Amino acid sequence: MSESQTQAPATHEKRKERIGHVVSDKMKKTIVVRVDRRVRHAQYDKVMTLSSRFYAHDEKNEAKIGDRVRIVETRPMSRLKRWRLVEVMERGAEQRSLGAETKDGKVVVA
């Protein structure tokens, strides 16, 4: 046997990622994320917006309602929770109104 046959091939599993908006943050360490996708109807050619809701684990409780977030698929953490929060990409309008914005658009919370 050659050396390349004895080693197991390196499998780099690409986990599913979704980008959506937080619609609920009322649970401890859990957020509900709505992910929209646009599809064309096969028969009528009308473009429709379909949405899915995912329960995601938020360890630090950093995401709030209205935030745009990136979630990634992970092991089952509960009956419904199979996703994990990776990052908060953009803060929602509610957080921006609480603080004073600078010229750069950054929020300064007092």
Phi, psi and omega in degrees: 000143178275169184294327182288335180280333182282331181278141176287141180293141180283115179256120178254096181289127176267116180280150180292138176238144176224150175240128182204189182245141179285125179252344178207138175224029186280344180268159177283126176059023179222138174234156174250125185245129176262125179247121180262145173218147183253127180229152178264132180294134185296320185269317189261354179062015177276138178276124182244150173256116178254143180234150176233149179248131179237138174269126184234148179277126179237091188302319185262004183053044184268339182273139179237168181301133179095347180290147173265122188230159173249129178239155181228148180292141180213184180295156177297127179256339175200192183298323183249340190271110179230015182230159181226139178289129178262310181202154172266112186279323184208135179282148179285173183295330182296319180289325180294325183285339180285328182252171178268129181272143175267182180296329181286350182090005179277148183263130176247114182269128181269000000 
